[in-house]
Amino acid sequence: MDAFNRGQDRIQVDFQQVPSGGQGGYAKLSNAARAGNAPDIATIEYPQVPGFAIDGVARDVTDLISAGLRARLLPQALGLTTFDKRVFSLPLDIEPMVMHYRTDLFREYGLEVPRTWDEFEDVARTVRSKARDRRLALFATDGAPQLASFAWQAGAQWFTTAGGAWNVSLTDAPTRRVAAYWQRLIDQDLVFVNPVESRQSDAQIGNGTVLARLSGAWDAGAQMKARPGQKGDWAIAPLPQWDPARPGVGTHGGSTFAVTRDSRHPEAAMEFIEWQISHPDALRARLASGASSQYPAAPGLVAVGREAFDRSYYSGQDIYRLFEEEARKIRDGWIWGPRMTATMKVMQDGFARASGGQGSLIDAVRAAQEGTMPDLKALGLATTERSS
């Protein structure tokens, strides 16, 4: 923001820090919009964009986007903020899911980096047999976004808007396949099962009892900042595939900029957003503030990220080259639902019960779909549902 303000004198941007979305930031934005005094611009994560669009908080900016800006954005990223050919937010970063793994422990146990999910299961079994107190990975009971990404990779389509209705199918065949896979790993004690946002998970990563993390590209920088003492112990690999001949990934993380309905200066707001998401100076300013491995939604900025990123933590690995390759594999066509915060809460409550032997992962997904339908109908939306 400061870099933008210094660079011109027509527009001046005031920045207000608020809690992260799930910690009260989204509630504050909704309350401000109801009072008619929302800020000109709001940062919104991808799963929440449809809800803020339907609620009238995020403005339709389709006619404010220049052809040049459209051309600079990764199509899959812009697709996540576009509904019925109307754009309601502009992508800042897009985070393909990858596998972060401990190179030292892989060497110690003679492990090969898994390329497929079958190989991942085999490696998980080997870790369990060679080190009883260690596991290859964690199934996060607070990880509905992770399960969504796994399902997305497998070809799931939880929501569509075909035919003028919100069509809901959380338990489609790809999702059932993913849920059954992770259920098997849980039942055979091949993975840890606990929240990822917890001291327990921090300890598992910090003391090396978990050998790999499945998360977005952004997590490389978060790891550097959180555990500087593990410098040289980590590398990043592509996410395992179901079919290597037809590779695909989903995303995990990422944020967007929306112009609010209350903005009195939408054109100026769009000018600032365009600078933020596509100008090299904007990315340099963000990266200068600390360790970050954010993958830009504008591919033309990848070279800036690569140049600014300190590779020494990852033993010289060019992680941005890997992220660039993985971003091309993001499956197009995924749509988040209108009330993902509520949908994911129901799902995660079910994951927590399943971790204690009460129900299964697919039961949690079914419960999430059952809880989603009344929310959509309460919004006055036309809906259809497929359940299995």
C-alpha positions as CSV (number, residue, x, y, z in Angstrom):
1,M,0.0,0.0,0.0
2,D,2.8,2.5,0.9
3,A,4.6,1.7,-2.3
4,F,1.4,2.4,-4.3
5,N,0.7,5.7,-2.4
6,R,4.3,6.9,-3.0
7,G,4.0,6.1,-6.7
8,Q,1.3,8.5,-7.6
9,D,-0.7,11.4,-6.3
10,R,-4.3,10.9,-7.6
11,I,-5.3,8.1,-5.3
12,Q,-4.4,7.5,-1.7
13,V,-5.2,4.3,0.0
14,D,-5.9,4.0,3.8
15,F,-5.2,0.5,5.2
16,Q,-7.1,-1.0,8.2
17,Q,-5.9,-4.2,9.7
18,V,-8.7,-6.5,10.9
19,P,-8.7,-10.1,12.3
20,S,-8.5,-12.8,9.7
21,G,-11.7,-13.9,8.1
22,G,-12.5,-16.8,10.3
23,Q,-11.4,-15.0,13.4
24,G,-14.0,-12.2,13.1
25,G,-12.9,-10.3,9.9
26,Y,-15.7,-11.6,7.8
27,A,-18.3,-10.8,10.4
28,K,-17.0,-7.3,10.7
29,L,-17.2,-6.9,6.9
30,S,-20.8,-8.2,6.8
31,N,-21.8,-5.9,9.7
32,A,-20.2,-2.9,8.0
33,A,-22.0,-3.7,4.7
34,R,-25.3,-4.0,6.5
35,A,-24.7,-0.5,8.0
36,G,-23.8,0.8,4.6
37,N,-20.2,1.7,5.4
38,A,-18.1,-1.2,4.1
39,P,-14.6,-0.2,3.0
40,D,-13.9,0.3,-0.7
41,I,-11.9,-2.9,-1.0
42,A,-12.0,-6.1,1.1
43,T,-9.7,-9.1,1.1
44,I,-11.7,-12.3,0.7
45,E,-10.6,-15.9,0.5
46,Y,-11.8,-17.9,-2.5
47,P,-14.4,-20.1,-0.6
48,Q,-16.1,-17.0,0.7
49,V,-16.4,-15.1,-2.6
50,P,-19.8,-16.6,-3.6
51,G,-21.4,-15.8,-0.3
52,F,-20.3,-12.2,-0.3
53,A,-21.4,-11.9,-3.9
54,I,-24.9,-13.3,-3.2
55,D,-25.2,-11.1,-0.1
56,G,-24.5,-8.1,-2.2
57,V,-21.3,-7.2,-0.3
58,A,-18.9,-7.8,-3.3
59,R,-19.7,-5.6,-6.3
60,D,-19.9,-7.1,-9.8
61,V,-16.7,-5.7,-11.4
62,T,-17.0,-7.4,-14.8
63,D,-17.2,-4.2,-16.7
64,L,-14.4,-2.6,-14.7
65,I,-11.8,-5.2,-15.7
66,S,-9.5,-4.2,-18.5
67,A,-8.8,-6.8,-21.3
68,G,-5.1,-6.4,-20.4
69,L,-5.7,-7.4,-16.8
70,R,-7.7,-10.4,-17.8
71,A,-4.9,-11.6,-20.1
72,R,-2.4,-11.3,-17.2
73,L,-4.3,-13.6,-14.8
74,L,-4.2,-17.4,-14.7
75,P,-7.6,-18.5,-16.1
76,Q,-8.2,-21.0,-13.3
77,A,-7.8,-18.2,-10.7
78,L,-10.2,-15.8,-12.4
79,G,-12.6,-18.7,-12.9
80,L,-12.9,-19.1,-9.1
81,T,-14.3,-15.6,-8.7
82,T,-16.6,-15.7,-11.8
83,F,-20.2,-16.8,-11.7
84,D,-22.5,-16.9,-14.7
85,K,-19.7,-15.0,-16.6
86,R,-19.8,-12.2,-14.0
87,V,-16.7,-11.4,-11.9
88,F,-17.1,-10.5,-8.2
89,S,-13.5,-10.4,-7.0
90,L,-10.0,-10.3,-8.4
91,P,-7.4,-13.1,-7.5
92,L,-4.2,-12.0,-5.7
93,D,-2.6,-15.5,-5.4
94,I,-3.5,-19.0,-6.2
95,E,-2.0,-21.9,-4.2
96,P,-1.7,-25.3,-5.8
97,M,-1.6,-28.1,-3.3
98,V,1.9,-29.7,-3.1
99,M,3.7,-32.1,-0.8
100,H,6.3,-30.7,1.6
101,Y,8.5,-33.4,3.0
102,R,11.5,-34.0,5.3
103,T,14.4,-35.0,3.1
104,D,16.6,-36.1,6.0
105,L,14.0,-38.5,7.3
106,F,13.1,-39.8,3.9
107,R,16.8,-40.7,3.5
108,E,17.0,-42.2,7.0
109,Y,14.2,-44.6,6.2
110,G,15.1,-45.2,2.6
111,L,11.9,-43.7,1.2
112,E,11.1,-42.6,-2.3
113,V,9.0,-39.6,-2.9
114,P,5.5,-41.0,-3.8
115,R,4.2,-40.0,-7.3
116,T,0.8,-41.6,-6.9
117,W,-1.7,-42.1,-4.1
118,D,-1.0,-45.8,-4.1
119,E,2.7,-45.1,-3.6
120,F,1.8,-42.6,-0.8
121,E,-0.1,-45.3,1.0
122,D,2.9,-47.7,0.6
123,V,5.3,-45.1,2.0
124,A,2.9,-44.4,4.9
125,R,2.9,-48.1,5.7
126,T,6.7,-48.2,5.6
127,V,7.0,-45.3,8.0
128,R,4.6,-46.9,10.4
129,S,6.6,-50.2,10.4
130,K,10.0,-48.6,10.7
131,A,9.2,-45.9,13.3
132,R,6.2,-46.6,15.5
133,D,6.0,-43.1,16.8
134,R,6.1,-41.4,13.4
135,R,3.7,-41.1,10.5
136,L,4.0,-39.9,7.0
137,A,1.2,-37.4,7.2
138,L,-1.7,-36.0,9.1
139,F,-5.4,-36.1,8.3
140,A,-6.6,-32.9,9.8
141,T,-9.9,-33.0,11.7
142,D,-10.2,-29.2,11.0
143,G,-9.2,-29.8,7.3
144,A,-12.3,-29.5,5.3
145,P,-10.4,-27.2,2.9
146,Q,-7.8,-29.9,2.5
147,L,-10.4,-32.6,1.8
148,A,-12.0,-30.2,-0.7
149,S,-8.7,-29.9,-2.5
150,F,-8.2,-33.7,-2.6
151,A,-11.7,-34.1,-4.0
152,W,-11.1,-31.3,-6.5
153,Q,-7.9,-33.0,-7.7
154,A,-9.8,-36.3,-8.1
155,G,-12.4,-34.6,-10.4
156,A,-15.2,-33.8,-7.9
157,Q,-17.6,-31.0,-8.5
158,W,-19.3,-30.1,-5.2
159,F,-21.3,-27.2,-6.7
160,T,-22.3,-26.1,-10.1
161,T,-24.7,-23.3,-11.3
162,A,-26.0,-25.0,-14.5
163,G,-29.6,-24.4,-15.4
164,G,-29.9,-21.3,-13.2
165,A,-29.7,-23.2,-9.9
166,W,-27.1,-24.1,-7.3
167,N,-26.6,-27.8,-7.8
168,V,-25.1,-29.5,-4.8
169,S,-23.2,-32.9,-4.9
170,L,-20.7,-33.1,-2.1
171,T,-20.8,-36.9,-2.1
172,D,-20.1,-37.5,-5.8
173,A,-18.0,-40.5,-6.9
174,P,-14.6,-38.7,-6.8
175,T,-15.2,-37.5,-3.2
176,R,-16.3,-40.9,-2.1
177,R,-13.1,-42.3,-3.5
178,V,-11.0,-39.7,-1.6
179,A,-12.9,-40.2,1.6
180,A,-12.6,-44.0,1.4
181,Y,-8.8,-43.6,0.8
182,W,-8.2,-41.5,3.8
183,Q,-10.6,-43.6,5.9
184,R,-8.4,-46.6,5.1
185,L,-5.3,-44.8,6.2
186,I,-6.9,-43.8,9.4
187,D,-8.3,-47.2,10.1
188,Q,-4.9,-48.8,9.6
189,D,-3.2,-46.2,11.8
190,L,-1.0,-45.0,8.9
191,V,-1.6,-41.2,9.6
192,F,-2.1,-39.0,12.6
193,V,-5.6,-37.7,13.1
194,N,-5.9,-34.4,14.9
195,P,-6.4,-30.6,14.1
196,V,-3.7,-29.0,12.0
197,E,-4.3,-25.7,13.7
198,S,-3.1,-26.9,17.1
199,R,-0.1,-27.2,19.4
200,Q,-0.2,-30.9,18.7
201,S,0.3,-30.4,15.0
202,D,3.0,-27.8,15.6
203,A,4.8,-30.4,17.8
204,Q,4.5,-33.1,15.2
205,I,6.2,-31.0,12.6
206,G,8.7,-29.5,15.0
207,N,9.9,-32.8,16.4
208,G,9.8,-34.7,13.2
209,T,7.1,-37.2,14.0
210,V,5.3,-36.2,10.9
211,L,7.3,-36.5,7.7
212,A,5.2,-34.7,5.1
213,R,2.6,-31.9,4.9
214,L,0.0,-31.6,2.1
215,S,-0.8,-28.0,1.7
216,G,-0.7,-25.0,-0.6
217,A,2.4,-23.3,-2.0
218,W,2.1,-20.6,0.6
219,D,3.0,-23.0,3.3
220,A,6.7,-23.1,2.2
221,G,7.2,-19.6,3.5
222,A,5.1,-20.2,6.6
223,Q,7.4,-23.2,7.4
224,M,10.5,-21.0,7.0
225,K,9.2,-18.4,9.4
226,A,7.9,-20.9,12.0
227,R,10.8,-23.3,12.1
228,P,14.1,-21.7,11.0
229,G,16.0,-24.4,12.8
230,Q,14.9,-27.0,10.2
231,K,16.7,-25.2,7.4
232,G,18.0,-27.7,4.9
233,D,15.7,-30.5,6.1
234,W,12.7,-29.9,3.8
235,A,12.0,-30.1,0.1
236,I,8.8,-29.8,-2.0
237,A,7.3,-32.2,-4.5
238,P,4.2,-32.4,-6.6
239,L,1.1,-33.8,-5.0
240,P,0.7,-37.5,-5.6
241,Q,-1.7,-38.3,-8.5
242,W,-4.5,-40.8,-9.0
243,D,-3.5,-41.1,-12.7
244,P,-0.1,-39.7,-13.6
245,A,-1.1,-39.7,-17.3
246,R,-3.9,-37.2,-16.4
247,P,-2.4,-35.0,-13.7
248,G,-4.5,-32.5,-11.8
249,V,-4.5,-30.6,-8.5
250,G,-6.8,-28.5,-6.5
251,T,-5.8,-25.4,-4.5
252,H,-5.4,-24.8,-0.8
253,G,-5.4,-21.2,0.3
254,G,-5.3,-18.0,-1.7
255,S,-7.0,-14.7,-1.5
256,T,-8.8,-12.1,-3.6
257,F,-9.6,-8.4,-3.6
258,A,-13.2,-7.4,-3.9
259,V,-14.7,-3.9,-4.5
260,T,-17.6,-3.6,-2.2
261,R,-21.1,-2.4,-3.1
262,D,-20.6,0.6,-0.7
263,S,-17.5,1.9,-2.5
264,R,-17.9,5.4,-3.7
265,H,-14.8,5.1,-5.9
266,P,-15.0,1.8,-7.7
267,E,-12.8,2.9,-10.6
268,A,-10.1,4.0,-8.2
269,A,-10.5,0.9,-6.2
270,M,-10.0,-1.2,-9.3
271,E,-6.9,0.7,-10.3
272,F,-5.4,-0.1,-6.9
273,I,-6.4,-3.7,-7.1
274,E,-4.9,-4.0,-10.6
275,W,-1.6,-2.7,-9.3
276,Q,-1.7,-5.0,-6.3
277,I,-2.3,-8.2,-8.3
278,S,-0.2,-7.6,-11.4
279,H,2.6,-5.0,-10.8
280,P,6.0,-6.3,-10.0
281,D,6.6,-3.5,-7.4
282,A,3.5,-4.7,-5.4
283,L,4.8,-8.3,-5.1
284,R,8.3,-7.1,-4.3
285,A,6.8,-5.0,-1.5
286,R,4.9,-7.9,-0.1
287,L,7.9,-10.3,-0.2
288,A,10.1,-7.7,1.4
289,S,7.9,-7.8,4.5
290,G,9.1,-11.3,5.5
291,A,9.3,-14.9,4.4
292,S,6.6,-15.6,1.8
293,S,6.1,-18.2,-0.9
294,Q,2.9,-16.7,-2.2
295,Y,2.2,-17.9,-5.8
296,P,0.8,-15.0,-7.8
297,A,-2.3,-15.3,-9.8
298,A,-0.6,-13.3,-12.5
299,P,2.0,-15.7,-14.0
300,G,4.0,-12.8,-15.2
301,L,5.0,-12.1,-11.6
302,V,6.5,-15.6,-11.0
303,A,9.9,-14.4,-12.0
304,V,9.7,-11.7,-9.3
305,G,8.8,-14.2,-6.7
306,R,11.6,-16.6,-7.8
307,E,14.2,-13.8,-7.6
308,A,13.1,-12.5,-4.2
309,F,12.7,-15.9,-2.5
310,D,15.6,-17.2,-0.4
311,R,16.2,-20.7,-1.6
312,S,18.7,-21.7,1.1
313,Y,16.0,-23.0,3.4
314,Y,15.1,-25.6,0.8
315,S,18.7,-26.4,-0.1
316,G,18.6,-24.4,-3.3
317,Q,15.5,-25.9,-4.7
318,D,13.7,-23.7,-7.2
319,I,10.3,-24.0,-5.6
320,Y,8.7,-21.4,-7.8
321,R,9.5,-23.5,-10.8
322,L,7.7,-26.4,-9.2
323,F,4.7,-24.2,-8.2
324,E,4.5,-22.9,-11.8
325,E,4.3,-26.4,-13.1
326,E,1.7,-27.4,-10.5
327,A,-0.4,-24.3,-11.1
328,R,-0.9,-25.4,-14.7
329,K,-2.5,-28.6,-13.4
330,I,-5.2,-26.9,-11.4
331,R,-8.5,-28.4,-12.6
332,D,-10.7,-25.8,-14.1
333,G,-14.4,-25.6,-13.3
334,W,-14.4,-25.9,-9.5
335,I,-17.0,-23.6,-7.8
336,W,-17.2,-23.0,-4.1
337,G,-20.6,-22.9,-2.5
338,P,-22.5,-19.9,-1.1
339,R,-22.1,-20.8,2.6
340,M,-18.8,-22.6,2.7
341,T,-17.9,-21.5,6.3
342,A,-21.0,-23.2,7.6
343,T,-20.6,-26.2,5.2
344,M,-17.0,-26.8,6.3
345,K,-17.9,-26.4,10.0
346,V,-20.4,-29.3,9.8
347,M,-17.9,-31.4,7.9
348,Q,-15.2,-30.8,10.4
349,D,-17.5,-31.6,13.3
350,G,-18.0,-34.9,11.6
351,F,-14.3,-35.4,11.1
352,A,-13.8,-34.9,14.8
353,R,-16.4,-37.5,15.6
354,A,-15.0,-39.9,13.1
355,S,-11.5,-39.6,14.7
356,G,-13.1,-41.0,17.9
357,G,-14.8,-43.9,16.1
358,Q,-18.2,-42.2,15.7
359,G,-19.0,-42.4,12.0
360,S,-16.8,-42.1,9.0
361,L,-15.3,-39.4,6.8
362,I,-18.0,-39.9,4.2
363,D,-20.7,-39.6,6.9
364,A,-19.2,-36.2,7.7
365,V,-19.4,-35.1,4.1
366,R,-23.0,-36.3,3.8
367,A,-23.9,-34.3,7.0
368,A,-22.2,-31.2,5.5
369,Q,-24.4,-31.6,2.4
370,E,-27.5,-32.1,4.5
371,G,-26.6,-28.9,6.5
372,T,-25.9,-26.9,3.4
373,M,-29.3,-27.3,1.6
374,P,-31.4,-25.4,4.2
375,D,-28.8,-22.5,4.2
376,L,-29.1,-22.2,0.4
377,K,-32.9,-22.3,0.4
378,A,-32.9,-19.7,3.2
379,L,-31.1,-17.4,0.7
380,G,-33.9,-17.8,-1.7
381,L,-31.7,-19.7,-4.2
382,A,-33.0,-22.3,-6.6
383,T,-31.3,-25.6,-5.7
384,T,-30.9,-29.2,-6.8
385,E,-29.3,-32.0,-4.9
386,R,-27.6,-35.2,-5.6
387,S,-26.8,-37.5,-2.7
388,S,-25.3,-40.9,-2.4
